[in-house]
Amino acid sequence: MFTAALLLATMAANPSNASSQIPPAIYTDPAPDTVHPPRMEVLHIPSGGVEINGVAYLAAGPGPHPTILICHGLPGNEKNLDLAQALRRAGWNAITFNYRGSWGSPGSFRFAQNPEDAKAVLAYLRSPANAQKLGVDTSRLVIAGHSMGGWVAAKASANDEALLGTVLISSGNLGERFKLPRAELVARMADSLESLVGTSPETMADELTANATVFDFTIGAAGLSNKPLLVLSSNDGLAPQSDALIAAIDKAGGKRVTAIHVGTDHSWSDSRIRLQTEIINWLAKLK
């Protein structure tokens, strides 16, 4: 069994990668807090005339707590809920949600709506009543996203100067990733329908084709250049798209990008603790 003791022994034997030193929050439960225990809240968040569903993993302690919003990918089979739990143990509130038309949220799924939904969740968290109820420190909000969710996070963050930082995990640029012949694009979209409603492979393919320019997340580089950005890439073929965003931010004068590449798959299947470690360590350095 891979125990915490073995984990620590492995770290001691291989200290060369300091950025990957595992903080106690990864593997140690916090001391019980009977007055302000950690908890989970179901959320119903207004967006586009409906209420999308979400879940808040709320940290122990009186708060308010720094809070991170996690955006899932397409269709979102990997929701990074282990990451949400690890972030909560580290003292962060972690918020997850489902876009309109996905995973039980009402409405019809459209790519263009996904950043709008993320912005709606941020507005919900910043509402004084909701911030007080959920223990959210509205001055310490971070947005993160995996795969398509990385694109969502980049688009939502580009014009949000109040965000403390942005995290992209194996991010795909919707303006570049799906520049394919229509028949191939339709076939690819057909593999993502099991949890989406109000759409079709043809509708999804045509939306991507029609919006290739506006969906390109590099056009928001200037807006991302003035805040800390953590870019985590993997061996899934998407790293060049993350590199292109980093280059665009550098050209815009941004100097606050941390880029880390890990030799794992798109879902970080064999590097989940590494993923949690890199993010928690990076968050701890935010000012």
DAKARA-V837130 format. One record per helix or strand. SS is the DSSP state (~ for helix, > for strand). FROM is the first residue (numbers start at 0). TO is the last residue. Records with the same first field share a line. If there is no record, write none. Layout:
SS = FROM-TO + FROM-TO
This chain:
~ = 3-12 + 17-19 + 23-26 + 80-88 + 110-125 + 127-133 + 147-156 + 173-176 + 181-189 + 200-209 + 216-223 + 238-250 + 271-283
> = 38-46 + 49-57 + 64-70 + 92-96 + 101-101 + 135-145 + 164-168 + 195-195 + 227-232 + 256-260
